[in-house]
Amino acid sequence: MSLNNKTMDIVPAEIIEGKILLIRGKKVMLDKDLALLYGVETFNLNKAVKRNI
């Protein structure tokens, strides 16, 4: 599943909901799961987050 292509794959809501964790009362997702969802490497996702705080 890659969003880099012109076509976008649709991820079922159940898959995404299963990746959401509840930590100290906050809903969070791990960077590796987000990177997989967006079709990028974890390193590049973290780099983009640091650039766009």
N, C-alpha and C positions, 0 to 999 in steps of 0.2 A: 504494500500500500504506500504509494508515494504521491505527495501533493506537488512534486516538482514537475510532473507531467501536466499537459493541458487538461486531461481528464482527472477528476477527483473521485476517489473511492469513498463510499459512504460507510462509516463505521457504526454498527448498531449501538444504540444507547446503552444496552445492557453491558456491552464490552467496556465502554467508558465508565459507566457507573461502578463496575467491578474493580476498576483501577483507582477509584477515589478512596482515600483513607481518611479516617477521623482521628486526628491527633490533637490532644488537649482542646477538644471542642471545635477545632477548625478542620474544614475539608481541604485536603491537599492531594497532589499527585506527585509521584516521583519523577525526577527529570528523565530517567530512562524510558518511562512510559509515555511522557509527552513527546520525547524525541521520536519514538516509534510511531506515534500518532501523526506527527508532522512529516515523517519520512526523512529525518536528518540525523546526524550523529549527535550523541549526547554532548560531546565537547563543543560542537558548533551551536547547539541550543543554549548552553550555558554562556558561551561567548556573546551571543545575541542578547541574552537577558542582561548581562553586565553592561553592554553598550546602551541598552534602552530602559534603564531603570526609571 
